[in-house]
Amino acid sequence: MTTPLILVTNDDGIQAPGLALLADALKALGEVHVYAPDRQQSAVGHGVSLWKPLRVTQVREHWFQVDGTPTDCVMLAVRSLLGRRPDLLVSGINTGANLGDDVTYSGTVAGAFEGMLLGVPSFAISNVSHNPRHLDAAATFAVKLGRRILDHGMPEDTMLNVNLPDLPYEELAGVAITRMGRRNYQDEIIRREDPRGRVYYWIGGADPTHAQESGTDFEAIEKGQISVTPLHRDLTNHAAMHHFFEPQIEL
Ligand code: MN
């Protein structure tokens, strides 16, 4: 068997400590290539740069920075620059949670989502703290999960969204397979005045709260567990289709 080819990206930018830790740890599984944004790209979602040229700069062996989004990075690497399809894609280690409804805003999750769309077994991994002290625990788990995926594969049209509480590896309370929870975003808009007395707004100033529901990613984090949520490529609400059959929507 040839050495597995592993693509690593993130949305916190190429300087982020979580990226280096992740890329170093994954060397245990194969040849690691990093394609990451040249700056902070958190919350850019699944954005693609269609209206500007993209520059790719090598910063060291197998490390490239791109002046674009995480999705740009994955597209360029998988569809062109790597030369062959990677065996695994890991996006992270993100600083800050990607739980519940936040996944659609997340550049970290989008990097893995793009990998899935391109047929690469992919997962996103985040530490829920904005000031994490135990990123190494996420790196250790990424190697374990990556090995499992290389050995046992990934279900079709599926990616994994992984979140860890900010705990030392030995203090983690196990691994929970979870579903997406729900955020309450109503407290999210901060209104302030600038030094010249003009009003400005800041979105996402504070961490939003979430619904207390069992089996969710939020619950796992509260219990000190690693949350692993399988996300499906198909966003269709199949059960809701019937609602629109009767009365039928006429032309
Ligand atoms: Mn981020």
Boltz pocket constraint, residues with backbone or C-beta under 6 A from the ligand:
constraints:
  - pocket:
      binder: B
      contacts: [[A, 11], [A, 12], [A, 41], [A, 42], [A, 43], [A, 94], [A, 95], [A, 96], [A, 108]]
      max_distance: 6.0
